[in-house]
Amino acid sequence: MVYMEIINIKNMPTEVKLRLLRKLGYDSDGKYVLKNGKRHKDKYTGENIKIDEMFIYPGSTVVISNNPLSIIHFFEEYGDVI
């Protein structure tokens, strides 16, 4: 059995967030999340994702905004994967 720990990334230092993004194939300009050199848009709202407002569900490589609308749509699409 595999156990996952949920870690709040909101208060992580920016450098740690940047390393996490890079491991997942993303990057940042210091304010926004980038994918392939362009601002990465939340797939549910179409808005650019700020590094301080990003949400990554444990076990996922999908980066979305931490707003409730995006999170609800994420669970509708992917289900509870834990």
Helices and strands as residue ranges (DSSP letters): H 14-23, E 27-28, E 33-35, E 38-39, G 51-53, E 54-56, E 63-65, H 68-78
